[in-house]
Amino acid sequence: MTKLLDDALEAARNLPPHDQDKIARIVLRLAGADDEPPVALSPEERAAIAASKAAAARGEFATDDQIRAVWSKHGL
């Protein structure tokens, strides 16, 4: 085990059990060791992803001001 992973697990040990379980599920999913099937996307979700990829391919990205506005909207 790497030092970084060991440090991360040590930090997780100090969290409430519910948060520890959330982290464990994420790690298992990333490692490919979970039993959950992939989540099927709705047609609307697939269309939104396709539109985002097309915009990125055209070089259409949010401006710094637009990003700041989103962060401000959520109190960050």
N, C-alpha and C positions, 0 to 999 in steps of 0.2 A: 504494500500500500504506500502511496506517495505521502509525503509530509502534508501537502495541501489537502488531500482527501482526509487524512487523519485529523487535521485541524478543523475541517468542516464538520466531521462527525462529532468531534469534541464540542464544538459550538452548538450543534443540534441537541446534544445531551442535556443542555441547560434550558431547552425550550419545553413548553407544556406538551403532554403526550399527543394531543390532537395535531399540533404543528409538527412534531416528530414524525407522525404517521404520514402527513402530507409530503414531507421531504422524502421519506422512505419510498412512497409510491412514485415520486418523480425519478428518484435514482434507479429504481427497478425498471421503470419504463425506458429510461435512457440506456440502461444496460441490456435491454431486450429480454429481461427476465420476468416481465409481468404476464399475467394471463388474460388481460383485457384485449379484446379485438380492436382494430383501428376504428376511429370514429368516422362514420360516413358523413360526407358533406352534403348539404342541401343544394339544389340547383342554384339558389340565390347566393350561397356561399361560394360555389364554384365560379359563378359569374363575377362576383366581387374580386376574387383572386385573379381571374383572367384579366379584368379591367386594370387591376393594380400592376400586374406584370406588363401589360401593354403600355401603361403610362410610364413605367420605369424604363422600358425599352426605348421610349421616345425622349427620355431624359427629363421627364416631368416629375420634379420632386418638390416637396414643401419648402417654402422659404424659411429663413431663420425667424422672421416675424410670425409666420403661421405656427411654427413649432412653439415659440414662446407663448402665443395665445392659447394653445392647447394646454400647455403646462399651467398657465395662470388659471384657466378655467377649472382645473382640478386642484387648485391650491398648492401647486408646487413651484 
